[in-house]
């Protein structure tokens, strides 16, 4: 059996399995599903798809659908690429025996992606008895599981929920980023209150199973699957665990602009062909660093290659980065290199779900689990002669002065907030400085060193407390009950008093700012003869020509609000300039330039009401209104009109509609 696994794994992936991959396969074949994979970054955790498929050929009691959940909407969908390669190799003639063992009647494995360029192709729905891989974000997958289904018709929502909720293995990549969703799946997997009352029915319906992936060790389950010392027998595993990464921590002057410090330090690493990755916690800092580096390059008369990777970009422009990352060598495993210094400036959008590999890195200080993810994006594969330099810039923590006992409540609260930030800062620095010290005040940030630190914390309570304090706390989340699920399941009812918004069950109660999605179209279903908009006609139009994922730009509602009012102030567009849809694609309202100008002059209460009406909605903007820059970011001063799917773009997968203007 072991030789069969090795040969099939090699045929599907083009490389032999690591020892840990063989161990995981053996556990799955035996029906012993671990609760989590606790493995350092860079060791190929996405291969769990291949391991599951090969194990299911031997043990058909394993779930027939693998649902791979990624938290971030990244540029490069590594999980989708892995699934597609698996599908392509499985379709080869020499894989006929494996397909037969899997009970496949078709040569092609069903692979569906609910993110990126590949909108849901619905292959996983075509034959529920066939094995399938579904890749998607928490929102796209979680909404379907809870009968909401963003972008799914009410009639199809029960089918999506039923197929995801039974006979499926949920694999959560970087599970430490989404504890509420992980807790939701654990409840569905283990609690009897959501299962059929009749024991025979329980035996009949294959259950949902959960496997969490993480490189930070946040999971402490006894059933987690860790790396063993003997796994280092694989030379490649040892090479990646011991990849040289030298970490320095520099305190910058509080009066010095963070973006200025990051750009200056990043520039110190510039050499022809050298890839420098800069991480910023805030988008405005990332944009400022990008501008500062380009300014230095012009002053020094050195040609560079630079790009910005932030989340609040339209997907069409964001995904164009995929080719750039490969051409410049930022994509791990790429054989190409630029002859110029290369700079990639990223926010949290570039921390997970994207296989980056830089030569050096400069960043600000963020919670510990995010620092671990950032470290994994530099010298990712190891084996180089020189150590990668990682420079962390931060201000020195200053303990706030405690107010007098008789101070006002407002002062006490202000102190409490400041002291909590101070403790967090101290803990974040302490966690990094607990790494093994190298020469010249630099620390070892290799995956092996981080793994060793994690195991040390198991026997060192003080270190464990420091890491816990330095880690983002899990958000509070609501309990799940049978009554809630029953209310969500009544999808034919547009209004139901017991149907709660599903967001807290997916993300928890978080302080994140509300989000709004914006898209641009050349043609909107608006009568030109002055007739009022018909809500049914508008909804039907977007059912026939739905918004494609690549058209969407998701950002803070407050930013969309400001952008709309400022853009309208300078616009001369007549008639309807935007249609507002809800998450299900149903028409809600329209906007005109005059309407937006009136809101800008209205009372604060009216403005807040308008702001609230944008939360969670999808706003389809008429192309002529513009407001999108060439990088795919909102810009009220943008002069060029944005490209649109119904006017300029080539055909895209799962976009089988065309809009034709037919004047009456």
PyMOL commands that set and color helices and strands:
alter all, ss='L'
color gray80, all
select helices_A, chain A and resi 2-13+19-29+45-58+78-90+93-101+123-126+138-145+154-165+175-177+179-190+192-194+199-204+229-233+235-241+258-268+283-300+315-319+321-327+348-350+368-375+409-433+447-457+461-470+482-489+503-507+535-544+549-551+557-570+593-601+604-614+623-625
alter helices_A, ss='H'
color red, helices_A
select strands_A, chain A and resi 36-38+65-70+110-114+132-137+168-172+209-214+224-226+245-252+275-279+304-309+341-346+360-364+388-395+443-444+515-521+553-556+576-581+587-592+618-622
alter strands_A, ss='S'
color yellow, strands_A
deselect
rebuild
show_as cartoon
